Amino acid sequence: MFPRLLQIGSFYLPTYGVLVATGVLLGLWISVRNSEKQGIDGDDAWNLGIFMVLAGILGAKILYVVYDPNIYGNWREIFSLNTLQAGGAFSGGLIAALAVGAWYMVRHKMPPLRTMDAFSPGLAFGHVLGRFGCFSAGCCYGKPTTHFWGVTFTSEVAHAVSDTPLNIKLQPTQLIEAAAEFFNFLVLMWLLKR
């Protein structure tokens, strides 16, 4: 739909990256506020969130490279700007973030269940913006459809980067997932207050 937010010469700012970064920051802010309301130290919550985000990025990149090492002509390309701008393997990021999060909570004696309760709504909210990022980039697209809600991608950039089918009505899986995650956010906030 709109994969590049800004382009100056060969430099570009991907819409996906901006939305994901915004989702991470807002999700972390929500998590820290919820943590403080649960009696958890705000500094510990900030640090936990930042460590988990960094571990998630690193884990996603590592698994991305492990999944398809043939993507790179030589091993030095792994440390290039292209790899930094590329996505990652979600499962690698999830595993790394959970491992680092568990380690941090144990080390700093944070109450695990209250901490997870406090962080869950922020995670869901951050994911909403991440799915909007996917929609803007054209990635994570759905199957072809004839329904009125189908979306048609026309961006050559989206096709080049994500192999997005062009000029075909597709299920807007990204928007459906964003709506489901927003519902999750509302339910989790409601449950947290109870």
LINRAGI-V148932 format. One record per pair of residues at least 12 apart in sequence whose C-alpha atoms are under 6 Angstrom apart, sorted by sequence separation. I is the first residue (numbers start at 1). J is the second residue. If there is no record, write none. Layout:
i & j
I & J
I & J
This chain:
i & j
3 & 15
154 & 166
32 & 45
153 & 166
154 & 167
153 & 167
152 & 167
152 & 168
152 & 169
151 & 169
150 & 169
151 & 170
138 & 158
150 & 170
137 & 158
150 & 171
139 & 162
64 & 88
145 & 169
64 & 89
144 & 169
145 & 170
63 & 89
138 & 164
144 & 170
145 & 171
61 & 88
143 & 170
60 & 88
142 & 170
143 & 171
60 & 89
63 & 92
142 & 171
60 & 90
142 & 173
60 & 92
141 & 173
59 & 92
60 & 93
59 & 93
57 & 93
56 & 93
59 & 96
56 & 94
135 & 174
56 & 96
55 & 96
56 & 97
55 & 97
131 & 174
52 & 97
131 & 178
52 & 101
128 & 178
128 & 181
124 & 181
125 & 185
124 & 185
121 & 185
121 & 188
121 & 189
35 & 118
34 & 118
31 & 118
31 & 119
31 & 122
30 & 122
27 & 122
27 & 123
27 & 125
27 & 126
24 & 126
23 & 126
23 & 129
19 & 129
20 & 130
19 & 133
16 & 133
16 & 137
3 & 136
2 & 136
3 & 137
1 & 136
1 & 153
